Amino acid sequence: MGYKVMFLWWFAAAALAGCASAPRSTPELPAAAPTAGTGAVDPNEVALHALSALGAPYAEGGASLDTGFDCSGLVAYVYWRASRLALPRTTLELSRIGRHVAPAELRPGDLVFFDTQRRAYSHVGIYLGERRFIHAPSSGGAVRIDDMRFDYWLRRFNGARRIAL
């Protein structure tokens, strides 16, 4: 096997490691079921808070700028900061709240789900618009923006949810 192919396999395995891990408790987020704090969720606030985490390191179970983020920790952090809404801390639980959104109806702040570990809803990100989403990808990575039109994400897309009160 050539070096390029071996590198691609290694990169793919590293990119998929650990996203749907069990959360650790963090002092910045409440440990609660979904609850409302301030009322409606403003999609622009969600996008703004998500962008503030850009470049933060990946950390299994992480949910703060200080400790880093895993994918569901990033979502929980952003929604708490944007609207004081406490969301579940696993991708599967997140996939069960809000309402289903068709891909053509996506708007900033919607949650987008992917199968990155050979099981549905194993990865989540926050839609930003123009088919781009922000997420905490994997061990050794950092919060980044990716394009949903990239073949990797197209093949793994599980659906989207809109969080609204």
Buried (B, 14 or more C-beta within 10 A) or exposed (E): EEEEEEEEEEEEEBBBBBBBBEBBEBEEBEEEEBEEEEEEBBBEBBBBBBBBBEEBBBBBBBBBBEBBBBBBBBBBBBBBBBBBBBBBBBBBBBBEBBEEBEEEEBEBBBBBBBBBBEEBBBBBBBBBEEBBBBBBBBBEBBBBBBEBEEEBBEEBEBBBBBBEE
